[in-house]
Amino acid sequence: MAVVAVAALLALIPVGYVVVSTAGTGAEQLGALLWRPRIAELLVNTVLLVVLGVTASVVVGVGGAWLVERTTLPLRRFFAVALAAPLAIPAFVTSYGWATLAPSISGLWGAVLISACAYAPLIYLPAVAALRGLDPALEETARSLGHGSWRVFFRVILPQLRIATLGGGLVVSLHLLAEYGAYAFLQFDTFTTAIMDAYRANFGGANAASMGAVLTALCLILVAGESRLRGRAEYFSLGGTRVARRVGLGAGTAPAVAALVVVVTASLVVPLSTVVRWLLLTDAADWAPVWAPIAQTVAYAVAGALACTALALPIAWLAVRHRGRLSRVLEGSFYLAGSLPAIIVALALVAAALRLVPAVYQTAVTVVAAYVILFLPRSLVPVRAGLAQIPPGWEEAARSLGASPTRARLRITLPLLVPAMASGAALVAIGAANELTATLLLAPTGTATVATAFWSAASNVEYIAAAPFALALVILSVPAVHLMFSEATSRRSA
């Protein structure tokens, strides 16, 4: 309990930073900073980006999942993989691919395009998993009553995808609020890009704090809104793993295939072909600087994954084995901290380090601490789910045979948790490897990860030099994406 409580206090440092910075600004100055045309412009940009970006991602993700899982779509297996594959390409690499191919793509609609290309898989994968778990008897009953495929989709299937869609939409929304590199490429201003500019101009200050308060408020509104919309409804499948009958698309086959080809081209072909085009122009000198950042990235990613896994175990144990109001509050604090944008977490750690422990400022300690705050939920969710599936009676049986509580946990529970721990660690590692904003602010001077090295080259219009780093980011992302796809498609399918 004590370890979890201390970890929760550390995780809430960014929330405390926002509160203290806002309170310290003063009501008059804060009002003057907030009631500016610039804030209104950023608010409109950010809200429109979230609304349009999430809508586009939902259409692509849910529509693609339904076509792949419930219809006689040609090349179904190819599209099943191709719609998930863009997760292996960081959003700022997708933006780099489009910006270098068509520099005219910019502004809000360019940002919406990049958002849908990069983040639609975050809705597609849970939608696929949900569709595979639905009871096909409901759809069969609706069809027996004379309902066509479209009516069955909107009246039967879509309502049952509510949890998956809302959860995926929330994840996409938080990514859009936190994204920096992708929108900086497109010269589209959001609160995150503006806060980064303010930090670089005068090391943060009241201006950055005021915008950070608005950005944090938007995050909390989204988290609370998703919880309220989700409600307490439960969606159980009583039909086991029976495979649903696939419906024929008929005259809609050609438009469906064409739409998916457009999606795959925009999200996968364009960024990868652009990277390959620049790679063909590289020489040995362009590859020499890549290896040190790769080693640094792997080191940081492994450290972040190990730290998150080590913390996730006691937190999950408290949440599952000792349920109560206090455990829910402590667990919720980690999800709250993890929902904040990386820029807020980084600014908070900068302020805390300079005031409390100057020796750790711009060291690996602050970088790993940021990764833990940002990515701990990625490890906590699978570990908690895995622990919940292990009956406590198994440990009790081992103790009845003379094993101590610690030995019973190490011999019985821990081995059964290894797959969940590995899954969470992989997701944390890929998040840490691709993280840009916090790493730019917190990494020690002279240290470069693959993401920051790519950004340094690409933002200086050195596209050839950036290409090897882009390739490295994609390769580093493939294992985690394969893991996510395998988990989403692990249910029985035709």
C-alpha positions as CSV (number, residue, x, y, z in Angstrom):
1,M,0.0,0.0,0.0
2,A,2.8,2.4,0.9
3,V,4.6,1.8,-2.3
4,V,1.5,2.4,-4.4
5,A,0.6,5.6,-2.4
6,V,4.1,7.1,-2.9
7,A,4.0,6.2,-6.6
8,A,0.6,7.8,-6.9
9,L,1.9,11.0,-5.4
10,L,4.8,11.1,-7.8
11,A,2.4,10.4,-10.7
12,L,0.2,13.3,-9.8
13,I,3.1,15.8,-9.9
14,P,1.9,17.1,-13.4
15,V,-1.6,17.7,-11.9
16,G,-0.1,19.5,-9.0
17,Y,2.1,21.5,-11.4
18,V,-0.9,22.7,-13.3
19,V,-2.8,23.7,-10.1
20,V,0.2,25.5,-8.6
21,S,1.2,27.3,-11.8
22,T,-2.4,28.4,-12.4
23,A,-2.8,29.6,-8.8
24,G,0.6,31.3,-8.8
25,T,-0.2,33.3,-12.0
26,G,-2.9,35.4,-10.2
27,A,-6.5,35.8,-11.2
28,E,-5.9,39.1,-13.1
29,Q,-2.9,37.9,-15.1
30,L,-4.5,34.5,-15.7
31,G,-7.7,36.2,-17.0
32,A,-5.7,38.4,-19.3
33,L,-3.7,35.4,-20.6
34,L,-6.8,33.3,-21.2
35,W,-9.0,36.0,-22.7
36,R,-6.8,36.5,-25.7
37,P,-7.6,36.0,-29.4
38,R,-4.7,33.6,-29.6
39,I,-6.3,31.3,-26.9
40,A,-9.6,31.4,-28.7
41,E,-7.8,30.5,-32.0
42,L,-6.0,27.6,-30.3
43,L,-9.2,26.4,-28.6
44,V,-11.1,26.4,-31.9
45,N,-8.3,24.6,-33.7
46,T,-7.9,22.0,-31.0
47,V,-11.6,21.3,-30.6
48,L,-12.2,21.0,-34.3
49,L,-9.2,18.7,-34.7
50,V,-10.5,16.4,-32.0
51,V,-14.1,16.4,-33.3
52,L,-13.1,15.9,-37.0
53,G,-10.1,13.7,-36.3
54,V,-12.0,11.3,-34.0
55,T,-15.0,11.2,-36.4
56,A,-12.8,10.3,-39.3
57,S,-11.0,7.7,-37.3
58,V,-14.2,6.1,-36.1
59,V,-15.6,6.0,-39.7
60,V,-12.4,4.3,-40.9
61,G,-11.8,2.1,-37.9
62,V,-15.4,0.8,-37.4
63,G,-16.2,0.7,-41.1
64,G,-13.0,-1.2,-41.9
65,A,-13.6,-3.6,-39.0
66,W,-17.1,-4.4,-40.1
67,L,-16.0,-5.0,-43.8
68,V,-13.2,-7.3,-42.7
69,E,-15.1,-9.2,-40.1
70,R,-18.7,-9.4,-41.3
71,T,-18.7,-9.3,-45.1
72,T,-17.4,-11.2,-48.1
73,L,-14.9,-8.5,-48.8
74,P,-12.3,-9.5,-51.5
75,L,-8.7,-9.6,-50.2
76,R,-10.1,-9.7,-46.7
77,R,-7.0,-11.1,-45.0
78,F,-4.8,-8.5,-46.7
79,F,-7.0,-5.6,-45.6
80,A,-7.2,-7.0,-42.0
81,V,-3.5,-6.6,-41.6
82,A,-3.1,-3.4,-43.7
83,L,-5.6,-1.5,-41.7
84,A,-3.7,-2.2,-38.5
85,A,-0.2,-1.7,-39.9
86,P,-0.2,2.1,-39.7
87,L,0.3,1.8,-36.0
88,A,3.9,0.9,-36.8
89,I,4.4,4.3,-38.3
90,P,4.6,7.2,-35.7
91,A,2.2,10.1,-36.5
92,F,5.1,12.5,-37.1
93,V,6.6,10.1,-39.6
94,T,3.3,9.9,-41.4
95,S,3.2,13.7,-41.4
96,Y,6.8,13.8,-42.7
97,G,5.8,11.4,-45.6
98,W,2.9,13.6,-46.6
99,A,4.6,16.9,-46.1
100,T,7.6,16.0,-48.3
101,L,5.3,14.5,-50.9
102,A,2.7,17.3,-51.1
103,P,3.9,20.4,-49.2
104,S,0.6,22.1,-49.9
105,I,-1.1,19.8,-47.4
106,S,-1.3,21.8,-44.2
107,G,-3.8,23.4,-41.8
108,L,-6.8,21.8,-40.2
109,W,-7.7,19.4,-43.0
110,G,-4.1,18.3,-43.4
111,A,-4.1,17.6,-39.6
112,V,-7.4,15.7,-39.9
113,L,-5.9,13.6,-42.7
114,I,-2.8,12.7,-40.8
115,S,-4.8,12.0,-37.6
116,A,-7.1,9.6,-39.4
117,C,-4.2,7.9,-41.1
118,A,-2.1,7.5,-37.9
119,Y,-4.8,6.8,-35.3
120,A,-7.7,5.0,-37.0
121,P,-6.1,1.7,-36.1
122,L,-6.6,2.5,-32.4
123,I,-10.3,2.2,-33.1
124,Y,-10.1,-0.5,-35.7
125,L,-8.3,-3.1,-33.4
126,P,-10.8,-2.9,-30.5
127,A,-13.7,-2.9,-33.0
128,V,-12.3,-6.1,-34.6
129,A,-11.9,-7.7,-31.1
130,A,-15.5,-6.6,-30.2
131,L,-17.0,-7.9,-33.4
132,R,-15.3,-11.3,-32.9
133,G,-16.8,-11.5,-29.4
134,L,-20.4,-10.6,-30.4
135,D,-23.2,-13.2,-30.4
136,P,-24.1,-13.7,-34.1
137,A,-27.6,-14.9,-33.1
138,L,-28.6,-11.2,-32.6
139,E,-27.7,-10.4,-36.2
140,E,-29.3,-13.6,-37.5
141,T,-32.5,-12.8,-35.7
142,A,-32.6,-9.3,-37.1
143,R,-32.1,-10.6,-40.7
144,S,-34.9,-13.2,-40.2
145,L,-37.2,-10.3,-39.4
146,G,-36.5,-8.8,-42.8
147,H,-33.8,-6.2,-41.9
148,G,-31.1,-5.6,-44.5
149,S,-27.4,-5.5,-43.9
150,W,-27.2,-1.8,-43.4
151,R,-30.1,-1.8,-40.9
152,V,-28.6,-4.7,-39.0
153,F,-25.3,-2.8,-38.9
154,F,-26.8,0.4,-37.5
155,R,-29.5,-1.1,-35.3
156,V,-27.7,-4.3,-34.0
157,I,-24.0,-4.2,-34.5
158,L,-23.1,-0.6,-33.9
159,P,-24.8,-0.3,-30.5
160,Q,-22.8,-3.3,-29.3
161,L,-19.6,-1.6,-30.4
162,R,-20.3,1.3,-28.1
163,I,-17.7,0.4,-25.5
164,A,-15.0,-0.3,-28.1
165,T,-15.8,2.8,-30.0
166,L,-15.9,5.1,-27.0
167,G,-12.7,3.7,-25.6
168,G,-10.9,3.9,-28.9
169,G,-12.2,7.4,-29.5
170,L,-11.0,8.5,-26.1
171,V,-7.5,7.1,-26.8
172,V,-7.4,8.9,-30.2
173,S,-8.6,12.1,-28.6
174,L,-5.9,12.1,-26.0
175,H,-3.3,11.4,-28.7
176,L,-4.6,14.3,-30.8
177,L,-4.3,16.7,-27.8
178,A,-0.8,15.5,-27.0
179,E,0.6,15.3,-30.5
180,Y,3.3,17.8,-31.4
181,G,5.6,16.7,-34.3
182,A,2.9,15.7,-36.8
183,Y,1.1,19.1,-36.5
184,A,4.3,21.1,-36.4
185,F,5.2,19.7,-39.8
186,L,1.9,20.9,-41.1
187,Q,2.2,24.3,-39.5
188,F,-1.1,23.7,-37.7
189,D,-1.3,25.3,-34.2
190,T,-2.8,23.4,-31.3
191,F,-2.3,24.0,-27.5
192,T,0.6,21.5,-27.5
193,T,2.5,23.2,-30.3
194,A,1.9,26.6,-28.8
195,I,3.1,25.4,-25.3
196,M,6.2,24.1,-26.9
197,D,6.9,27.4,-28.6
198,A,6.3,29.3,-25.4
199,Y,8.7,27.0,-23.5
200,R,11.4,27.5,-26.1
201,A,10.8,31.3,-26.1
202,N,11.0,31.9,-22.3
203,F,11.3,28.5,-20.6
204,G,7.6,28.2,-20.0
205,G,6.4,31.0,-17.7
206,A,2.8,32.1,-17.1
207,N,1.9,31.9,-20.8
208,A,2.7,28.2,-21.0
209,A,1.1,27.6,-17.6
210,S,-2.2,29.2,-18.7
211,M,-2.3,27.2,-21.9
212,G,-1.4,24.0,-20.0
213,A,-4.3,24.6,-17.7
214,V,-6.7,24.7,-20.6
215,L,-5.1,21.6,-22.2
216,T,-5.4,19.7,-19.0
217,A,-9.0,20.8,-18.6
218,L,-9.8,19.5,-22.1
219,C,-8.2,16.1,-21.2
220,L,-10.2,15.8,-18.0
221,I,-13.4,16.7,-19.9
222,L,-12.8,14.0,-22.5
223,V,-12.0,11.4,-19.8
224,A,-15.1,12.3,-17.8
225,G,-17.3,12.5,-20.9
226,E,-16.2,9.0,-22.1
227,S,-17.0,7.6,-18.7
228,R,-20.4,9.2,-18.6
229,L,-21.3,8.1,-22.2
230,R,-20.1,4.6,-21.5
231,G,-22.4,4.3,-18.5
232,R,-22.8,1.0,-16.6
233,A,-24.1,-1.0,-19.4
234,E,-22.6,-4.5,-19.9
235,Y,-22.3,-6.3,-23.2
236,F,-22.0,-10.0,-22.6
237,S,-21.7,-12.6,-25.4
238,L,-23.7,-15.7,-24.7
239,G,-23.0,-17.2,-28.1
240,G,-19.5,-18.5,-27.4
241,T,-17.1,-18.3,-30.3
242,R,-19.5,-19.3,-33.0
243,V,-18.6,-17.6,-36.3
244,A,-21.0,-15.1,-37.7
245,R,-22.3,-15.6,-41.2
246,R,-20.7,-13.1,-43.6
247,V,-23.0,-11.0,-45.7
248,G,-22.5,-10.3,-49.4
249,L,-21.7,-6.8,-50.5
250,G,-23.2,-7.2,-53.9
251,A,-23.0,-3.9,-55.8
252,G,-21.2,-2.3,-52.9
253,T,-18.1,-4.6,-53.4
254,A,-16.3,-2.2,-55.7
255,P,-16.9,1.0,-53.7
256,A,-15.9,-0.9,-50.5
257,V,-12.6,-2.1,-52.0
258,A,-11.9,1.3,-53.5
259,A,-12.5,3.0,-50.1
260,L,-10.1,0.6,-48.3
261,V,-7.5,1.0,-51.1
262,V,-7.7,4.8,-50.5
263,V,-7.3,4.3,-46.8
264,V,-4.4,1.9,-47.1
265,T,-2.7,4.2,-49.6
266,A,-3.0,7.3,-47.5
267,S,-2.0,5.7,-44.2
268,L,0.6,3.1,-45.3
269,V,1.7,3.5,-48.9
270,V,2.4,7.2,-49.0
271,P,4.5,7.5,-45.8
272,L,6.4,4.3,-46.5
273,S,7.0,5.1,-50.1
274,T,8.3,8.5,-49.2
275,V,10.7,7.1,-46.6
276,V,11.9,4.6,-49.2
277,R,12.3,7.4,-51.8
278,W,14.6,9.3,-49.5
279,L,16.4,6.2,-48.4
280,L,17.4,5.5,-51.9
281,L,19.3,8.9,-51.9
282,T,21.2,8.1,-48.7
283,D,24.9,7.1,-48.6
284,A,27.1,5.6,-45.8
285,A,27.5,9.0,-44.2
286,D,23.8,9.3,-43.6
287,W,23.6,5.9,-41.8
288,A,26.6,6.5,-39.5
289,P,24.7,8.7,-37.0
290,V,21.8,6.2,-36.6
291,W,23.3,3.6,-34.5
292,A,24.0,5.6,-31.3
293,P,20.4,6.9,-31.1
294,I,19.1,3.4,-31.7
295,A,21.1,2.1,-28.7
296,Q,20.0,5.1,-26.6
297,T,16.3,4.5,-27.6
298,V,16.5,0.8,-26.7
299,A,18.1,1.6,-23.4
300,Y,15.4,4.2,-22.5
301,A,12.6,2.0,-23.8
302,V,13.8,-1.0,-21.7
303,A,14.2,1.1,-18.6
304,G,10.7,2.6,-19.0
305,A,9.2,-0.9,-19.6
306,L,10.9,-2.4,-16.6
307,A,10.0,0.5,-14.3
308,C,6.3,0.4,-15.5
309,T,6.1,-3.3,-15.1
310,A,7.6,-3.2,-11.6
311,L,5.1,-0.6,-10.5
312,A,2.1,-2.2,-12.3
313,L,2.4,-5.4,-10.2
314,P,1.7,-3.9,-6.7
315,I,-0.9,-1.5,-8.2
316,A,-2.8,-4.3,-9.9
317,W,-2.4,-6.5,-6.8
318,L,-4.0,-3.8,-4.6
319,A,-6.8,-3.1,-7.2
320,V,-7.7,-6.8,-7.7
321,R,-7.0,-8.5,-4.4
322,H,-7.8,-5.6,-2.0
323,R,-10.7,-3.8,-3.6
324,G,-12.1,-0.7,-1.9
325,R,-12.5,3.0,-2.2
326,L,-8.9,3.8,-1.4
327,S,-7.6,1.3,-4.0
328,R,-9.9,2.7,-6.6
329,V,-8.7,6.3,-5.9
330,L,-5.0,5.2,-6.0
331,E,-5.5,3.3,-9.2
332,G,-7.4,6.1,-10.8
333,S,-4.6,8.6,-10.1
334,F,-2.4,6.7,-12.5
335,Y,-4.9,6.7,-15.3
336,L,-5.5,10.5,-14.6
337,A,-1.8,11.2,-14.8
338,G,-1.4,9.0,-17.9
339,S,-4.1,10.9,-19.7
340,L,-2.2,14.2,-19.6
341,P,-0.2,15.4,-22.6
342,A,3.5,14.8,-22.6
343,I,4.2,18.5,-22.7
344,I,2.5,19.0,-19.4
345,V,4.3,16.0,-17.8
346,A,7.6,17.3,-19.1
347,L,7.1,20.9,-17.9
348,A,6.0,19.5,-14.5
349,L,9.1,17.4,-14.1
350,V,11.3,20.2,-15.2
351,A,9.8,22.5,-12.5
352,A,9.9,19.7,-9.8
353,A,13.5,18.8,-10.6
354,L,14.8,22.3,-10.6
355,R,13.1,23.2,-7.3
356,L,13.4,19.9,-5.4
357,V,16.2,17.8,-6.8
358,P,18.4,19.8,-9.2
359,A,20.9,17.0,-9.6
360,V,18.4,14.9,-11.6
361,Y,17.5,17.7,-14.1
362,Q,18.2,16.7,-17.7
363,T,19.3,13.2,-16.7
364,A,18.0,9.8,-17.6
365,V,16.1,9.7,-14.3
366,T,13.7,12.5,-15.4
367,V,13.3,10.9,-18.9
368,V,12.3,7.5,-17.4
369,A,10.1,9.2,-14.8
370,A,8.2,10.9,-17.7
371,Y,7.8,7.5,-19.4
372,V,6.4,6.0,-16.3
373,I,3.8,8.7,-15.8
374,L,2.8,8.7,-19.5
375,F,2.8,4.9,-20.1
376,L,2.1,3.2,-16.8
377,P,-1.5,2.6,-17.8
378,R,-0.3,0.6,-20.8
379,S,1.3,-1.9,-18.5
380,L,-1.3,-1.7,-15.7
381,V,-4.3,-2.6,-17.9
382,P,-3.0,-6.0,-19.1
383,V,-1.4,-6.9,-15.7
384,R,-4.6,-6.0,-13.9
385,A,-6.7,-8.1,-16.4
386,G,-4.3,-11.0,-16.1
387,L,-4.4,-11.0,-12.3
388,A,-8.2,-10.8,-12.3
389,Q,-8.3,-14.1,-14.2
390,I,-6.1,-16.0,-11.7
391,P,-8.3,-17.5,-8.9
392,P,-6.9,-16.6,-5.4
393,G,-7.8,-20.1,-4.3
394,W,-4.7,-21.4,-6.2
395,E,-2.4,-19.5,-3.9
396,E,-4.4,-20.6,-0.9
397,A,-4.0,-24.2,-2.0
398,A,-0.2,-23.7,-2.2
399,R,-0.2,-22.2,1.3
400,S,-2.2,-25.0,2.7
401,L,0.6,-27.3,1.5
402,G,3.2,-25.4,3.5
403,A,4.3,-22.6,1.1
404,S,4.7,-19.1,2.5
405,P,2.6,-16.3,1.0
406,T,5.6,-14.9,-0.9
407,R,6.6,-18.3,-2.2
408,A,3.0,-19.1,-3.3
409,R,2.9,-15.9,-5.3
410,L,6.3,-16.4,-6.9
411,R,5.6,-20.1,-7.8
412,I,1.9,-19.8,-8.7
413,T,0.7,-16.3,-9.6
414,L,3.8,-14.7,-11.1
415,P,4.4,-17.3,-13.8
416,L,0.8,-17.0,-14.9
417,L,1.2,-13.3,-15.1
418,V,4.2,-13.4,-17.4
419,P,2.2,-13.1,-20.7
420,A,0.3,-10.1,-19.4
421,M,3.5,-8.5,-18.1
422,A,5.2,-9.1,-21.4
423,S,2.3,-7.5,-23.3
424,G,2.3,-4.4,-21.1
425,A,6.1,-4.1,-21.3
426,A,6.0,-4.2,-25.1
427,L,3.4,-1.5,-25.3
428,V,5.3,0.7,-22.9
429,A,8.5,0.1,-24.8
430,I,7.0,1.1,-28.1
431,G,5.4,4.2,-26.6
432,A,8.8,5.2,-25.1
433,A,10.6,4.6,-28.3
434,N,8.3,6.9,-30.3
435,E,7.9,9.6,-27.6
436,L,9.0,12.9,-28.9
437,T,7.8,15.9,-26.8
438,A,8.9,15.0,-23.3
439,T,12.1,13.5,-24.6
440,L,13.0,16.8,-26.4
441,L,12.6,18.7,-23.1
442,L,14.0,16.3,-20.6
443,A,16.8,14.3,-22.4
444,P,20.4,15.1,-21.2
445,T,22.3,17.5,-23.4
446,G,23.9,15.7,-26.3
447,T,21.7,12.7,-25.9
448,A,19.5,11.8,-28.9
449,T,16.9,9.0,-29.3
450,V,15.7,7.9,-32.7
451,A,12.6,10.1,-32.4
452,T,14.5,13.3,-31.4
453,A,17.2,12.6,-34.0
454,F,14.6,12.2,-36.7
455,W,12.8,15.4,-35.6
456,S,16.1,17.3,-35.6
457,A,16.9,16.4,-39.2
458,A,13.3,16.6,-40.6
459,S,12.5,19.9,-39.0
460,N,15.7,21.4,-40.6
461,V,14.4,20.1,-44.0
462,E,17.2,17.5,-44.1
463,Y,14.8,14.8,-45.4
464,I,17.5,12.5,-46.7
465,A,19.3,12.5,-43.3
466,A,15.9,11.9,-41.6
467,A,15.0,8.9,-43.6
468,P,17.2,6.3,-41.8
469,F,15.7,7.4,-38.5
470,A,12.2,7.1,-39.9
471,L,13.0,3.5,-41.0
472,A,14.4,2.7,-37.6
473,L,11.2,4.0,-35.9
474,V,9.1,1.8,-38.1
475,I,11.2,-1.3,-37.4
476,L,11.2,-0.7,-33.7
477,S,7.4,-0.4,-33.7
478,V,6.7,-3.6,-35.6
479,P,6.9,-6.1,-32.7
480,A,4.4,-4.2,-30.5
481,V,2.0,-3.7,-33.4
482,H,2.2,-7.4,-34.2
483,L,1.4,-8.1,-30.5
484,M,-1.6,-5.8,-30.6
485,F,-2.9,-7.3,-33.8
486,S,-2.5,-10.8,-32.5
487,E,-4.4,-10.0,-29.3
488,A,-7.3,-8.3,-31.2
489,T,-7.6,-11.2,-33.6
490,S,-7.1,-14.0,-31.1
491,R,-10.7,-15.0,-31.0
492,R,-11.9,-17.7,-33.4
493,S,-12.6,-16.4,-36.9
494,A,-13.5,-17.8,-40.3
